[in-house]
């Protein structure tokens, strides 16, 4: 079983705030410093970027060339330290899901019959660290590869923002082999259908926004979520039991994050008005055929799509509409704290 590495995406010039290391290690939290301590100067330069580098928002979930330090080049100590850092942003369940995504990459290569093809290499998951030049500077890191993008911004007293947070599964259900029937994202699919089936005909008609899916999540890998009108069935028009099922679905997605981050996200949803959430559906109303749903409210957008590969290929994402990559909290941080570029 593979342990995890951590990410990047595209090639940019690394940070150079401390000379050989390529990172201001004094500004980093303990798990990040632990990871950096296992790297050579050259490896640190590969893994490190300035916090304001455009690379920080250059996230992606498709197979492509990425920047950062890959799992492929890490030794056992480095992988263990990287895994420890990942565990500061994700919950235990979230970490297991991330490992599952990586393992599925190997499974996909075997199913396609070309396990040696680089784009199906489970070692091609990358870690990138984004650093400022002083203790008051925000810090960030990213762990990323095919079907996985964990973007963490550490804002000190403001806590962490884990968004965008993307996880996918291909195959969504393993069709053959030793893992036949295995479904990494079973809960995300099953709870979505459960909520749809709880709706009466009028509610289901209100929730359905398209007869066909859109082929993928609508927002793609946009650095900032485009303006999107609310559509679908408002939570305020759901029964108590339907609202409970919607909460369970939200908690499933939020539960990928570290507990403190998940709690903050769920609290903000309630403060903004749970009744203002909208549940929208597109495509088929039964598994095995292309289907899509989203949960959209004042503070968040969750998207789920299972359209590709004969509806056996799931994409999911959590977007914080106020604080992706730090967002409003980052602006407040800069307004209140001295900082240097």
N, C-alpha and C positions, 0 to 999 in steps of 0.2 A: 504493500500500500504506500502510495506517495504521501509524503508530508508536503506542506504548502510552501510555495515561494510567494513573492509579492511584486507589484506591478509597474507599468508605464505604458506609453502609447504614442509612437511617433518619435522622431529624433530631434532633440533640441540641445542647446548648450547647457552643461551641468552648472550647478551653483558652485561658486569659488570663494565662499566667505571665510574659509580657514586654510586656504592654500591647498595642501596635498589631499586633504580629505574630501573636499568638495562640499562640505556641509558645516554649518555652525552647530556643533554638537552640544554646546551649552544651552541651546534653545530647545532641545528635544526632550521629550518625556523619557522615562527610564526604559521602557521596552524598545523604543526607537534607538536610544543610545546603545542598548545591548546588541541590537541587530547591527548597527554601524560598527561596533567594536569588533565584530567578527570579520569585517571586510578589509581588504587591502586598500591602499590609497587609490589605486586604479578602479577597483570595484566600487568604492564610495563615489567616485566621480561619475561612474556609470549610473548609479542608483539615485543620485542627488540632483535636484533642480531648485532654482530660486522659487520662492512661494508665488511670485508674480509672473513666473514663466507661463506663456500661453499653453504649454504642455499640460498644466494642471487641469484644465477644462477640456482637454482633447481626449475624451473618453470614448470607448467603442466596445462593442460586444461581438463583432464578427471576426473571423480569422484574418489577421493582417499583421504586418510588421509593427512592432512596438518598441518604445524606448524603455529604459529601466534595466534592472538586474534580474535575469531569468532564473527560474528554478533549475533549469538545465545546468547552469554554471555554479550552483551552490553545493557546498559540501554538507555533511550531516549537521554540523554545528550551526551553520548559517541557516539551514532550513528550519531547525528547531527554533532559532531566534526569530525568524520571520513568522513562523507559526504563532509564536508568543505575541508578537505585535498584532497579527490579524485578530487574535482573541481579545484584544482591547477594544476593537470596533464592532465585532460580531458576538452574538450570544453563542452558547454551546450548540444550539440547534443551527444557527446561522453558519457556524464554522463547519459543522457536519455537512450542511448543504453545499458550502463552497468546495469541500473535499469531494463531494459527490459529483459536482459539475466537472471537476478535473478528471475523475475516474471515468465519467461518461465519455470524455474525449477519447480515451483509449478504446472504449467499447465501440464508439462510432467508427474509429479507424478500422477496427476488426470487421465490423458489419459492412463497411464499404469495400473491404478486401485489400486496402492499401494502408496498413498500419504504420508504414514508414513515411508516408507523406507528411512533410513538415507541418502543414496546417492542421493536422490531427495529432500533433505531438503533445501529450499531457505534461511535458516539461516546459512548454512554452507559455508559462504564466509568469508575470513580471511584477517586481516591486519597484515603485518610485517613491521617493521622499521629497517633500516640498518644504523648504525651510526659509526663514527670514534671517535677519542679521542681529537680532537681539532677543533678550528674554521676553519682551512684551510682544514679539512678533507671533502671529498665528503660525501654526504648523499644520502640515497635511501629509497624507500618504495615500497611495492607491495600490490596490492589488487587482490585477487584471489579466485576462486572456479570453479565449473564445467562450462566450456565454457567461462571463463573470466580470463584473466591474464593481469594486468596493471603493468608494471615494470618501475619505474621512478628513474632516477639517477640525482641528483641535483648537478651541478658542479659550483655553484656560478656564477662568471663572464662569464663562458662558457654557462650558461643556463641549461635547463633541457633536458635530453634525455628520451623520452617515448618509449622504445623498449626493448624487444619484446612487442607488443601490440596485444593480441588475443581476438577475440570476435566470438562467435558461436551462433547458433539458432537451437534448437530442441524442437518442430517442426519448420521448416522453414516457413511453412504455417499451422496455427492451423486448424485441420480438422473438429472439432465439438465444440459444447458448446458456451458460451456467446461471445467468441473471435473468432469464426469461420471466417476463411479467413485472419486473422491478420498475417502480415509478418514483422518481426522485421528488417530483412536485405534485404528488397525488392530492395532498390537502388543498392546494391552490385550485386544482381543477374540480375536485369533488364538492368543496364548500360553495364554489361559484354556482355549480349546477343545483345544489340543494337550495340556495337562495332563490334562484330562478323558478324552481318548481313550487316554492312556497307562495309565489305571487298568483293572485287571481287573474283571470283573462284581461281585465281592464288594466291592472297594474303591469302585467307582462307586456301588453301593447305599449304602455307608456315607457317602459324600460327599454324596449327594442328600438335601436336607433338606425339599424341597417339590416337588410335581409342577408347580406354577404359580409364577411369580414374585410378588413383593410389590408390583409396580407402580412401584417406585422403590427407591432405597437405603433401608434400614430405619431408619437413624439420622437421616435428613433433615438439617435444619440445627440440630440440637440444640446448644446452647452447650456442654454436657457430655454425653459419650456415656453413655447409660443402661446399666445393668448388663445384660450379655448372656452367657448360658451358652455355653460352647464347644460347637460342633456341627459335624458333618461328619467328614472323615477326618483324623486326626492325621498330621503329617509323620513322626512316629516309626514309622508303619506303612507308609510309602512305600518303594519301592526307591531305590537310589542315583540312578538316572537320573530317577526321578520327583521326588526332592528337588532335583536340579539344575534341573529345569524350574521347580519352585516358586521356587527362588532367582532364576532369570532373571526370573520374573514380578515378584517383589518388587523386584529391582534396577531393573526398568523403571519402577515407580512411584517408588521412592526417587530415581531418576535425574532426576526433575523438579526436585529441590531442588539448591541449590548443593552442590558436592562435599563440603565439610566437614560439612554438615548430613546429607547422605545417608550418609556414612561412619559418623557417630555413630548414626544410626538403625539401620543394618544391624548395627553392632557390638552395640548393645543387644539386638537380636533374638537374636543368637547367645549373648550372655551369659545371657539369660533362658531359653535352651534352644530351639534351632531345632525340635527334635522336638516341642515343645509347640504349634507352630502348627497350626491346623486349616483345611483347605480345604473349603468348603461350596458346593454348587451347588443351584440351583433352576431349574425351567422346562425348556425344550427342550434337547436335546443336539446341536443343529445350528444354524448361523447362519440368520438370516432369520426366526426365531421368538423370542418373548420368552424371555430367559435372564438369569440372575443368578449371581454368585459372590461369595464373600468370603474373605479370609484374616484369621484372627483369632488373636492370640497374647497373651501377658501384657502386651506393651508397645504393640501396635498393632492397628488394624482397618483393612483395606482393603476397600472395597465397590465393586462394579461392577454396573450394571444396564443392560440394553437391552430395555425393555419397551414404551415409549411409541412413538407414531407408526408403528405397524406394525413394531415391533422395528427401528427405524432412528433411534434416539435414545438416546445413551449418557450415563450419569452415572457418574462415578468420584470417590472421595474417599479420602484418607489421613488417619486420625485417630491421634494420639499419645495413648494411653490414660492416660499419666502426665503428659504435658506439653503438651496442647493449650493454646494461648494462654499458654504459659509454665509452667502447672501446678505440679508439684512443684519444678522448678528455680526458679520464681518465688518460691515460699515459702521455699526455701533462701536465695535472694538477699536477701529481706527480713530473714531471721533473722540474716544475717551482715553486712549493710550498714546504716549509718544512712540514713534517708530522711525526706523531708518530704512532707506531703500538700498 
